[in-house]
Amino acid sequence: MLIPCIDLQQGKAVQLVHGKKRELAIADVMSLLLKFKSYKWLHIIDLDAAMGKGNNTDLARKLCREAAKRFGMKVRVGGGIRTVRRAEEITKWGAHQVIVGSAAFKKGKINAPFLRQLRIRVGRSAIVVALDTAKGQVVIKGWREKLRIRPENVMEQLKPFCAAFLCTDVDREGTMTGANLEWFEHLRSATSHPVIAAGGITSHREIDALERMGMDAAVGMALYKNRLQ
């Protein structure tokens, strides 16, 4: 299944290469809901909040509510969700699930106390843990900090706290060079939990290949540039 992504930065919908270089920016963010209305799921990511550079809360809330109420889409919201209170707030927007990344780790280890509280307050079914990687290692804080952790080694420990994993291949994110199917197959074999793949996906062939593995595909750049083959 293809899942479109709306990444927010400074009030615009953007696409970044490797999470750093801005490739494009769309000012009329709400218009994207019409573009994506036929899809079952939508990802909304607040990049500024993820990077600790402010937030796009008002815009993210408006997008989430419109997508859910007007178009009946299921929405996942991520980016800078570092407290249980923030996660609760976002679920009240109508978000079906919240995506937590940086807060799932503390001092280079799994932040089990936070995840337990989150599970109690919002429910395991509403939690997706982001295991984004660069060179095979987990990266957090807007992909600026690398941990000495490989995702396949912590999936079983994280499994009791979440409904799924979002795995972004930062090495290919925004590059439109094609998905690293071998890497995603490796991750798929590491857990029985649902896995959403992201990073470099440019074709329906890749989306079909991921679906055969039992994985959904979160797509950004190829959709925005109308280059999905």
N, C-alpha and C positions, 0 to 999 in steps of 0.2 A: 504493500500500500504506500502510495506517495503522500507525504505530509508537507505542505508548503510552510515556509518559515518567514516571519516578519521580525527582523532584527532592528531594534530601535537605538538610535544615537542622535543626541541633540535635536530631538523632535522630528527626526526623519527616519524613514525606512532605508537601511543601508545594507550593502554587501561588502565584506572585507576579505582580503586575501591573507590567509594565515592569521586571521584575527587582528591584523595590524593596518595594512594599507587599504584605504577606502577606494573601492572600485566604482561604486555608484551610490546615489542617494536620491530618494523620492520624497518630495515635500508633501504631496497629497496622500498621506498614509492610509486614510480611511477608504480611499478608492480601491485599495488592494483587496478589501473584503469582497468586492464584486468580482474581482479577478479570480479569487480563490473559493468562491461560495459553493462550488460543486464538490469540494473535498470534504470528507468526513471529519478530519482532524486539522487543527492549525496550531503551530508553535509561535508564541510571542516571546521574544527574548530581549530584555532590557540590558543592552551592552554597557551603557554608562553605569548602571547599578552594579553590574558584574565587575567592572573595572574600578569601582569606587570613585567615579567622577560625576556624581550627581545621579539623577534618575529621570525616567520618563513615565512616572506613575500615572499621571492623569491620562496620558495618551494610551498607555497599556490597558488601563481600566476601561476606557471607552471602547477600544478595540475588542477586548474580551467580552464585554457585555453585548456589543452589537453582533459579534460573531455567534455568540451562544443564543441570544434571543431572536435576532432577526433572521439568521441563516441556519440555525439549529446545528452549528458546528460544535464539536467537542474541542476544548482549548486547553493546551498546556502552556503555562507561563513560567519563565525562568529568568535568571539574572539578578544577582544580589540578594537572594533569599537566604539570609543568614540568621534569622530568628524565627522561633515558632509563631510569634505574634504576626510577623510579616506573612508567613505562609497562610495563617488563618484569614488574614485580611484578603489575600488574593483569592482564596476559595470562595469568599463572599461576593467577589465580582462575578461569579459564575464559572470560574475556571474548573475544569474537570480534574486536573492534576497540576501540581507544582513540581518544578524541576529544581533540585538542589545539587550543587556541585562543591564549591569551596567549603561550605559549612559541614559537609559530610566528613571532613577531615580536620584534624587539629594536631599540630606539632608532628606532622608527617604520618599520623596514624588515623584510623577510623574514629570518628567522633561519636561513639556509641551513646553517650548520655543525651546529646542533642537529638540524635535519630530516634531514640526511644521516646523522648518527649514529643517529637514531631508525630510519631506514629500514634501516640495516645490522643493527641489533639486534633489531627486532621484525618487520621486513618491510613493504614498501609496502602489501600487501593488508590489514594490520592497523591502518592509520592513516587516520583521518578528520580533516580540518582544519575547524575551526569558523570560519566567516566571518560572525559575527553583526554586525548593522548597526543603527545609529540615524541617522535622517535620511540614509541612504545611505552612511554611513561606518562602517568597521570599528570595533567596540568590544571591549575586552579587560578582563581583571582583574575578572571578575564584572560586566561591562558598565559599569564605573565610569570607564574611560579610553577616550577617543575618539582614533583615529589619523587622520592625514590620508591615508587610503587608502580607495579604493572597491574592493569585492570583485571586480567585473568586470575591474579593471585588474591584478589579481595572480593570478587563477586559473590562467593558463597557466604562470606561474612556479612555482606551488605544485603543479601537476599531477604532476610527476615524483616527488613525495614522499608522495603519498597515494592512497587508493583511491576517495575520495569527499569531498564537501564537505557540511557541515551549516550551513545558512543560516537563522538565526533573525532574524525581523523584530521587533526589540525594541520598536519603536514600537507594535506591536499585541500583543505578548506578554502573555497573560493577560487581555486586554480582552474577548475573545469578540465582537469587532466584525466578524469575517470576515477571511479572508486577503486580502492585497494581491496578487491574482493577476497584475496587470500587472508588479509588481516581480519576482515569482518567474519570470515569463516572460522578463523582461529578463536575470535571472541565468542561466536555462536556456540562453539564446542565447549566453552568454559562454563556455561550455565544453562539451566533449563528455563530460566526467567526470560520474559519477552525482552528483545533488544531492538532499539531503533538506531539505525546507522545514518551517519551524516559525514559529509566531507568529500568533495570532488565528484559527486554523482552527476552524470551528464546524459544518460541515456535510459530509455525504457528497458533496454536489454539488461542493464545493471540493476534496475529496480526489480525486474523479473527474477534475476539471479538471486538477489537478496530475499525476495519473497519465497523462492524455493528453499532457501536456508531457514526460513521462518522469521525473517526480519522485515520491519518496515523501513522506509527510506525518507529521511527528512531532507528536503531539497530547497536550495536558495538560489544561487547564482544562475543556474541553468534555466530556472523558471523566469527569473527577472529579465534575462537576456533573450528569452524565447529560443533557447538553444537546446532544449530537451529533445534529443533525437529519437 
